[in-house]
Amino acid sequence: MILVNRHTNSGGAPFHATLQIKPTFRVGLYDVRRRLREEFKSDFTRYSKEFYISDHTTAGYLDQRLVELLEHDSVNIRDYLKVFQQLFPPDAGYIHDKLNLRTELSDQQRAVEPLNADSHLMFMGGGLRNCASYELPGNEPVWFVELDGVHSGGTRSRRTTVIAYNGEEDVARVQLQVAGSPHSIDAQNLRDPRIGLISQLQRLAQEHQVSFGRFDLSLPANERHAGLTVNEYETLLMTHDLRDVLKNPLRFMARIGKEAIQAPLAIPTKALNYAQYDAVQIFNEIVDRVGVRRSVVELLVNRALAIPFAHFLRMKREISLPVLDRRGEGIGEIGWGTYQSPILVQWKVAGGPTRTLNVKLVRFV
């Protein structure tokens, strides 16, 4: 169920709507664009560009290029997600799900906290985004992808914001430095005030008076050992489960993967280096097992899970952060969900004391 609970479109400002989604399944797809077209008609459709924002870390959007390759088709997208459900099955011994170790939770919170490390890893591994830009000529759907909508503690209440507009202006480009981690495999919370990144971004938005827009953060072309994502920076998830996946992407895999890890020589491949054994064979078996028969889905899965394993998680080289005037006061702020953080993931120590981030600030007009 999708409910529209807020809409602004005055004084030439971009269209801005916030929607509430009540999931009906743990993993599901919801066509947000169709709901907006039905509700607002030409007030929404007269704009040529759309920016979709999720406030959550286990629900979001796929990049338009990926969805186009999947033909905007819900069956294709579900098949694509099924493969990642096999790679990160529920109840696979994730440290994040050992609630007795989660010291930030109260006893009351532990009683209702979902066991959802698999959903977080699916989000990062499957290439989901906290926000995504779309430019669609017709009635194509835009799917809000839910990975943890229903759990033993109840049903989620999700929020997504959509901005529709006609053009973009690049108003600032800067390079910012982030201190590198001394650990070869690590994840850094770029929302941490001690790093100072977010305060610098917020000053840029205020300096250039951007009410609606986005920040694009990217790694330089020569940076091959790090990636960016937006997710929950929960200590156990980042320092144990994600690190385990980066070291061994098959760590949590369902039956086929576990047998491969325990007895790699049993895999019928010609690979000799079983520390980096031929994952394609295993992935093809998983694809067969979940019933994926569409060639486009197989192609994308193989591309997403391509060797070298360092790139297994489809770690993005760039992320976007929305700038929103939620209060209607003409002041844009970075749009955060409660648990969202930009995260810098590395699988090799930086060549120097810092890593560079390219930052672009875009205004929607």
C-alpha positions in Angstrom: 0.0 0.0 0.0 1.3 3.4 -1.0 -0.1 6.6 0.6 0.9 10.2 -0.4 1.1 12.3 2.7 2.8 15.5 1.5 3.0 17.5 -1.7 4.5 20.9 -2.5 4.8 22.6 -5.9 4.7 26.3 -5.6 6.5 29.3 -6.9 8.3 27.5 -9.7 10.0 25.1 -7.3 10.4 21.4 -8.3 7.6 19.0 -7.5 8.1 17.4 -4.1 6.0 14.6 -2.6 6.6 12.3 0.3 4.9 8.9 0.3 4.3 6.3 3.0 4.6 2.6 2.1 3.2 -0.3 4.2 4.9 -3.4 2.9 2.9 -6.7 2.6 5.9 -9.0 2.2 9.5 -9.1 3.5 10.9 -8.7 0.0 8.7 -6.8 -2.4 8.4 -4.2 -5.2 6.2 -1.1 -5.2 5.7 1.1 -8.2 6.0 4.6 -6.8 5.9 6.3 -10.1 2.5 4.9 -11.0 1.1 6.1 -7.7 2.3 9.6 -8.3 1.0 9.6 -11.9 -2.4 8.5 -10.7 -2.5 11.0 -7.8 -1.1 14.1 -9.4 -1.4 13.6 -13.2 0.1 16.6 -15.1 1.3 18.3 -11.9 3.8 15.4 -11.8 4.2 14.3 -15.4 5.0 17.7 -16.9 8.5 17.3 -15.5 11.1 15.4 -17.4 13.4 14.2 -14.6 12.7 12.5 -11.3 14.8 11.9 -8.2 13.7 9.1 -5.9 14.9 9.0 -2.2 14.6 6.3 0.4 15.1 7.0 4.1 16.0 3.4 4.8 19.0 1.0 4.8 17.2 -2.2 3.7 14.9 -0.6 1.1 15.7 1.6 -1.8 16.1 2.0 -5.5 18.1 0.4 -8.3 20.0 2.5 -10.8 18.1 3.3 -14.0 20.7 1.7 -16.2 20.4 -1.6 -14.3 16.6 -1.5 -14.4 16.6 -0.8 -18.1 18.8 -3.9 -18.6 16.2 -5.8 -16.6 13.5 -4.3 -18.9 11.7 -2.6 -16.0 10.1 -5.9 -15.5 9.2 -6.9 -11.9 9.7 -10.6 -12.6 13.2 -10.0 -13.9 14.0 -7.8 -10.9 12.7 -10.5 -8.5 14.8 -13.1 -10.2 17.8 -10.8 -9.8 17.1 -10.4 -6.1 16.6 -14.1 -5.6 20.3 -14.7 -6.4 21.4 -12.3 -3.6 18.9 -14.0 -1.3 20.8 -17.2 -1.8 24.1 -15.5 -1.3 22.9 -13.9 2.0 20.3 -16.3 3.4 18.5 -15.4 6.6 19.8 -16.9 9.9 23.3 -17.6 8.5 25.1 -16.8 11.7 25.5 -13.1 11.2 27.2 -11.3 14.1 24.8 -8.3 13.5 21.9 -10.6 14.4 23.3 -11.7 17.8 21.2 -9.2 19.7 22.8 -9.9 23.0 26.0 -8.3 21.6 24.2 -5.2 20.4 25.0 -2.9 23.4 23.3 0.1 21.8 19.9 -1.6 22.1 17.7 -1.5 25.2 16.0 -4.7 26.4 12.7 -3.4 24.9 14.4 -2.8 21.6 16.0 -6.3 21.6 12.5 -7.8 21.9 11.4 -6.3 18.6 14.6 -5.7 16.7 14.5 -7.7 13.4 17.3 -10.1 12.4 18.1 -8.5 9.1 21.9 -8.6 8.5 21.0 -10.5 5.3 18.9 -7.6 4.1 21.7 -5.1 4.7 24.2 -7.2 2.8 21.6 -7.7 0.0 21.2 -3.9 -0.2 24.9 -3.4 -0.6 25.7 -6.5 -2.7 22.8 -6.1 -5.1 23.6 -2.5 -5.9 20.6 -0.8 -4.3 20.8 2.9 -3.7 19.5 5.4 -1.1 18.5 7.6 -4.0 18.4 7.3 -7.8 17.8 9.6 -10.7 15.4 8.6 -13.5 14.5 10.1 -16.9 11.7 8.1 -18.4 9.7 9.0 -21.6 6.6 6.9 -21.0 4.7 5.0 -18.4 7.7 2.8 -17.2 7.5 1.9 -13.5 10.0 3.0 -10.8 10.3 0.3 -8.2 10.8 0.9 -4.5 12.7 -2.3 -3.6 11.8 -3.6 -0.1 14.1 -6.2 1.5 12.9 -6.3 5.1 9.3 -5.2 5.1 7.7 -7.8 7.4 9.4 -9.5 10.3 8.6 -11.3 13.5 8.2 -8.0 15.3 5.6 -6.6 12.9 5.4 -4.6 9.6 7.7 -1.7 8.6 6.5 1.8 7.9 8.5 3.1 5.0 9.0 6.6 3.7 10.2 7.7 0.3 10.5 11.2 -1.2 10.3 12.1 -4.9 11.4 15.3 -6.5 10.4 16.0 -10.1 12.1 18.8 -12.1 13.2 19.8 -15.6 16.9 20.6 -15.4 20.1 20.5 -13.4 22.8 23.1 -12.6 26.3 22.2 -11.5 27.0 24.8 -8.8 30.1 23.6 -7.2 32.9 21.0 -7.6 35.5 20.4 -4.9 37.9 17.7 -3.8 37.8 16.7 -0.1 40.2 14.5 1.8 39.2 11.7 4.2 41.7 10.1 6.6 42.5 6.6 5.4 42.1 3.6 7.7 45.2 1.7 8.8 43.3 -1.6 8.4 43.5 -3.4 5.0 39.8 -4.2 5.1 37.7 -1.6 6.8 34.5 0.5 6.6 34.5 4.1 7.7 31.4 6.1 8.8 31.6 9.3 6.8 28.7 10.7 8.8 30.9 10.7 11.9 31.2 14.4 13.0 34.9 13.8 13.8 35.6 13.3 10.1 34.0 16.7 9.2 32.7 15.7 5.8 29.0 16.3 6.3 29.6 19.8 7.9 31.6 20.8 4.8 28.8 19.5 2.5 26.2 21.3 4.5 28.1 24.6 4.3 28.4 24.2 0.5 24.6 23.8 0.1 24.0 26.8 2.3 26.7 28.9 0.5 25.1 28.2 -2.9 21.5 28.4 -1.6 20.5 25.1 -2.9 17.0 24.2 -1.8 16.5 21.0 -3.9 19.4 19.1 -5.4 22.0 16.5 -4.7 25.6 15.9 -3.8 27.4 13.4 -6.0 30.4 11.9 -4.2 32.8 9.8 -6.2 36.3 8.2 -6.0 39.0 9.2 -8.4 39.6 7.1 -11.5 42.9 5.7 -10.1 41.3 4.5 -6.8 40.8 0.8 -7.3 40.7 -0.5 -3.7 37.7 1.2 -2.2 34.0 1.8 -2.7 31.1 3.8 -1.4 27.7 2.9 -0.2 25.0 4.3 2.0 23.8 2.0 4.8 23.5 1.6 8.5 26.9 1.9 10.2 26.3 -0.6 12.9 29.5 -1.7 14.4 29.0 -5.5 14.3 27.6 -5.4 10.8 30.5 -3.3 9.5 33.4 -4.8 11.5 32.4 -8.4 11.3 29.7 -9.4 8.7 30.8 -7.0 5.9 34.4 -7.6 6.5 33.8 -11.4 6.3 32.1 -10.9 3.0 34.9 -8.8 1.6 37.4 -11.5 2.7 35.3 -14.4 1.4 32.1 -13.5 -0.6 30.8 -17.0 -0.2 31.0 -16.9 3.6 27.2 -16.9 4.2 26.1 -18.6 1.0 23.4 -21.3 1.3 24.1 -25.0 0.9 26.1 -24.9 -2.3 28.4 -22.2 -1.1 28.9 -23.7 2.3 29.9 -27.1 0.8 32.3 -25.3 -1.5 33.9 -23.5 1.5 34.2 -26.7 3.5 35.4 -28.9 0.6 36.6 -26.7 -2.3 38.2 -29.6 -4.1 34.7 -31.1 -4.5 33.8 -28.3 -6.9 34.0 -29.5 -10.5 36.2 -26.8 -11.9 39.7 -26.6 -13.3 40.8 -23.8 -11.0 43.8 -24.6 -8.9 43.9 -21.5 -6.7 41.0 -22.3 -4.4 41.5 -19.2 -2.3 40.1 -17.5 -5.5 38.4 -20.5 -6.9 36.0 -20.4 -9.9 32.9 -18.7 -8.5 31.2 -18.6 -11.8 30.5 -22.4 -11.6 28.9 -22.0 -8.2 26.9 -18.9 -9.2 25.6 -20.7 -12.2 24.4 -23.5 -10.0 22.7 -21.0 -7.8 21.0 -19.3 -10.8 19.7 -22.8 -11.8 18.6 -23.5 -8.3 16.4 -20.4 -7.9 14.9 -20.9 -11.3 16.4 -17.9 -13.1 16.2 -18.7 -16.8 16.1 -15.2 -18.4 19.3 -14.5 -20.2 19.4 -10.8 -19.2 19.2 -11.7 -15.5 22.0 -14.3 -15.8 24.1 -11.7 -17.7 23.7 -9.1 -15.0 24.2 -11.5 -12.1 27.4 -12.8 -13.6 28.6 -9.2 -14.2 27.6 -8.2 -10.6 29.5 -11.2 -9.1 32.5 -11.1 -11.4 35.9 -11.9 -10.2 38.0 -10.3 -8.7 36.1 -10.9 -5.5 37.1 -7.4 -4.3 34.4 -6.1 -6.6 31.9 -8.7 -5.6 29.6 -6.4 -3.7 29.0 -4.2 -6.7 30.6 -1.5 -4.6 29.8 1.7 -6.2 32.5 4.3 -7.1 30.0 7.0 -6.5 26.9 7.8 -4.3 24.5 10.6 -4.1 23.0 12.4 -1.1 19.8 14.4 -1.5 19.5 18.1 -0.6 15.9 18.9 0.5 13.9 21.9 1.8 11.6 19.7 3.9 10.2 22.6 6.0 9.5 24.9 3.0 11.8 27.7 4.3 14.0 27.9 1.3 16.9 26.2 3.2 18.2 22.9 1.8 19.6 20.2 4.1 21.0 16.8 3.5 18.1 14.4 3.6 18.9 11.6 6.0 17.0 8.6 7.2 17.6 8.0 10.9 20.2 5.2 10.4 21.7 6.2 7.0 25.4 7.0 6.7 27.6 7.3 3.7 30.3 4.6 4.2 33.7 4.3 2.7 34.7 0.7 2.3 38.3 -0.4 1.5 39.9 -3.7 0.8 43.5 -2.4 0.7 45.3 0.3 2.7 45.4 3.7 0.9 48.7 4.7 -0.7 48.9 7.7 1.5 47.4 9.1 4.8 44.1 10.2 3.1 41.7 9.2 0.3 40.3 11.8 -2.0 36.6 12.3 -2.7 35.3 14.2 -5.7 32.2 16.2 -4.7 29.7 17.8 -7.1 26.8 19.9 -5.9 23.8 20.0 -8.3 20.7 22.2 -8.1 17.4 21.0 -9.5 15.5 23.6 -11.6 
